[in-house]
Amino acid sequence: MASEYLQSVREQVARYAGTLRDVIVLAPVYGLLMFTLMKDPRLTQEQRLWVDAAIAYLVSPDDVIPENVVGPYGYLDDVFCCAFVAQRIGEELGWDVVEEHWTGDQSVLEVSRRVLAREQEMLGDVGDDILRFAGLLDPRQEPEPALTAVAFHGV
């Protein structure tokens, strides 16, 4: 099922020629990253829950920017969630572990930092709301500065 889903995403984003295409085309790459990280025995239970949350958000038709309403542009928030999870796991477990599963052309560290640094441009003021909706931030507390895109401005 994962391979069929990712193939469908690849086809959708390949045809997309609109705004923020450079980010949207990362959806299948981040999707594959999350699906393969899910199987990595080195992840802690908490890290595995982050990956599960990112996958659930990615495949959900009812997320903040729904693909079934706006087309491939709707993968923008999904890429953001996956980049956030990749960043957290990379910082905690080590970027080498995340890199092992990455199929992108550039380093997952650099790509994730660039995506997170563009949070405002991509999502306006709803980045934290998206992460809360996905279950990646506790709705009762403010996010930790080291885990938000704010920490990467200027990269």
C-alpha positions in Angstrom: 0.0 0.0 0.0 2.8 2.5 0.8 4.4 2.0 -2.6 1.1 2.5 -4.4 0.4 5.6 -2.3 3.8 7.1 -2.9 3.5 6.4 -6.7 0.3 8.3 -6.7 1.9 11.2 -4.9 4.9 11.2 -7.3 2.5 11.4 -10.3 0.5 14.2 -8.8 3.5 16.4 -7.9 5.2 15.7 -11.2 2.4 17.4 -13.0 2.4 20.4 -10.6 3.8 23.6 -12.0 2.5 26.1 -9.5 3.7 28.1 -6.5 6.4 26.5 -4.2 6.9 23.6 -6.6 10.4 23.1 -5.3 8.9 22.2 -1.9 5.9 20.3 -3.1 8.0 17.9 -5.2 9.6 16.7 -2.0 6.3 15.1 -0.8 7.1 11.6 -2.1 10.7 11.8 -1.0 9.7 12.7 2.5 6.9 10.1 2.4 9.4 7.4 1.6 11.6 8.7 4.3 8.9 8.4 6.9 7.8 4.9 5.7 11.3 3.6 5.9 12.2 5.3 9.2 9.1 3.6 10.7 10.9 0.2 10.2 14.2 1.3 11.7 14.8 -0.5 15.0 17.1 2.3 16.3 14.2 4.7 16.8 12.8 5.1 20.3 9.1 4.6 20.9 8.6 8.4 21.1 10.4 8.9 17.8 8.4 6.1 16.2 5.2 8.0 17.3 6.5 11.1 15.6 7.0 9.2 12.4 3.5 7.6 12.7 2.0 11.0 13.2 3.8 12.4 10.1 2.6 9.4 8.0 -1.0 9.7 9.3 -0.9 13.4 8.4 0.5 12.7 5.0 -2.1 10.2 4.0 -5.1 12.0 5.7 -7.4 13.6 3.2 -8.7 15.9 6.0 -5.6 17.9 6.9 -5.1 21.6 7.1 -4.4 22.1 3.4 -6.3 19.1 1.8 -5.0 17.8 -1.5 -8.5 16.7 -2.5 -9.5 20.3 -2.4 -6.5 22.3 -3.6 -4.6 19.6 -5.6 -0.8 19.0 -5.2 -0.4 22.4 -3.4 -2.0 20.6 -0.5 1.2 18.6 0.1 2.9 21.8 1.4 1.8 21.2 5.0 2.6 17.5 4.7 6.2 18.2 3.6 6.5 20.7 6.5 5.4 18.0 9.0 7.8 15.4 7.6 10.7 17.9 7.6 9.9 18.7 11.3 10.0 15.0 12.2 13.2 14.5 10.2 14.8 17.4 12.1 13.7 16.1 15.5 15.0 12.6 14.8 18.2 13.9 13.2 19.0 16.0 16.2 18.1 13.3 18.7 19.3 10.1 17.0 21.8 11.4 14.6 21.6 12.7 11.0 23.5 9.7 9.7 20.5 7.5 10.6 18.1 9.7 8.8 20.4 10.1 5.8 20.5 6.3 5.4 16.8 6.4 4.6 16.8 9.6 2.4 16.5 9.2 -1.3 16.7 12.9 -2.2 19.4 14.5 -4.3 20.7 16.7 -1.5 21.4 16.1 2.2 18.2 15.6 4.3 19.8 17.9 6.9 20.1 20.7 4.5 16.7 20.1 2.7 14.9 19.9 6.1 16.5 23.1 7.4 15.6 24.9 4.2 12.0 23.7 4.3 11.6 24.7 8.0 13.3 28.1 7.4 10.6 28.8 4.8 7.7 28.1 7.2 6.4 31.7 7.1 6.6 31.9 3.3 4.9 28.6 2.9 2.3 28.5 5.6 2.0 32.0 7.1 1.3 31.9 10.8 -0.3 28.4 10.9 2.9 26.3 11.1 2.5 25.5 14.8 -1.2 24.9 14.3 -0.4 22.3 11.6 2.0 20.6 13.9 -0.5 20.6 16.8 -3.2 19.2 14.4 -0.8 16.4 13.4 -0.1 15.6 17.1 3.5 16.8 16.8 3.2 19.6 19.3 1.4 19.5 22.6 -1.6 21.8 22.2 -1.2 23.1 25.8 2.4 24.4 25.6 4.5 26.6 23.4 6.9 24.8 21.1 10.6 24.6 22.1 12.6 27.1 20.1 15.2 24.5 19.1 12.5 22.5 17.3 10.8 25.2 15.3 11.7 26.9 12.0 12.7 30.0 14.0 15.9 28.3 15.0 16.9 27.9 11.3 16.3 31.3 9.9 19.5 32.5 8.3 20.6 29.0 7.3 
